[in-house]
Amino acid sequence: MVQLFNILAMAVQIYSFALIAYILMSWFPGAKESSFGRFLSSICEPYLEPFRKIIPPLGMIDISPIVAILVLRFAVDGLQVLFFQILM
């Protein structure tokens, strides 16, 4: 059971890194049109879209990816607390 949680936590961490890479790609022209950019777009946009609908951009800055990463992190932390309470 602990291994299952560790695998889940590692998958969420890898996904967080993918989100960060996707965010940083917006700084480089043409990066999102590459095959890697299209791959990241296909896995990141479905998760980011609901946050973009709720949180409007502040001028030229879109803070919704930051909120999305924080929500993902809080969810894993909450699951970790719940998981260890169940085991105890």
C-alpha positions in Angstrom: 0.0 0.0 0.0 2.9 2.3 0.8 4.4 1.6 -2.6 1.2 2.5 -4.3 1.2 5.9 -2.6 4.9 6.4 -3.5 4.1 5.7 -7.1 1.2 8.1 -7.1 3.4 10.8 -5.4 6.1 10.3 -8.0 3.6 10.5 -10.9 2.3 13.8 -9.5 5.8 15.2 -9.1 6.6 14.2 -12.7 3.4 15.8 -13.9 4.3 19.0 -11.9 7.6 19.1 -13.7 5.8 18.7 -17.1 3.5 21.6 -16.1 6.6 23.8 -15.3 8.3 22.8 -18.6 5.1 23.7 -20.4 4.9 27.1 -18.7 8.5 27.8 -19.5 8.0 26.9 -23.1 5.8 30.0 -23.5 8.9 32.2 -23.1 10.5 30.7 -26.2 8.9 31.5 -29.6 7.9 28.4 -31.5 8.6 26.0 -28.7 5.0 25.0 -28.3 4.8 24.1 -32.0 7.6 21.5 -31.6 6.7 17.8 -31.2 7.6 18.0 -27.5 5.6 21.1 -27.1 2.5 19.5 -28.7 3.0 16.5 -26.4 3.1 18.7 -23.3 0.1 20.6 -24.5 -1.9 17.4 -24.9 -1.2 16.4 -21.3 -1.2 19.8 -19.6 -4.0 21.7 -21.2 -6.8 19.5 -20.1 -5.7 20.1 -16.5 -5.0 23.8 -16.9 -8.2 24.7 -18.8 -10.6 24.7 -15.7 -8.2 27.0 -13.8 -7.9 29.4 -16.8 -11.8 29.6 -16.8 -11.9 30.5 -13.1 -8.8 32.7 -12.7 -8.5 35.6 -15.2 -5.0 36.7 -16.4 -3.5 39.7 -14.6 -2.5 41.8 -17.6 0.0 39.7 -19.5 0.6 37.3 -16.7 -1.4 34.1 -16.3 -1.2 32.8 -12.7 -3.6 29.9 -13.3 -0.7 27.4 -13.8 0.8 28.4 -10.4 -2.6 27.8 -8.7 -3.0 24.5 -10.6 0.4 23.3 -9.4 -0.4 24.3 -5.8 -3.8 22.5 -6.0 -2.0 19.4 -7.2 0.5 19.6 -4.4 -2.1 20.2 -1.7 -4.1 17.2 -3.0 -1.1 14.9 -2.7 -0.3 16.3 0.8 -3.9 15.8 1.8 -3.9 12.2 0.5 -0.7 11.6 2.3 -2.2 12.7 5.6 -5.4 10.6 5.0 -3.3 7.6 3.9 -1.2 7.6 7.1 -4.2 8.2 9.3 -5.8 5.1 7.8 -2.7 3.1 8.4 -2.4 4.2 12.0 
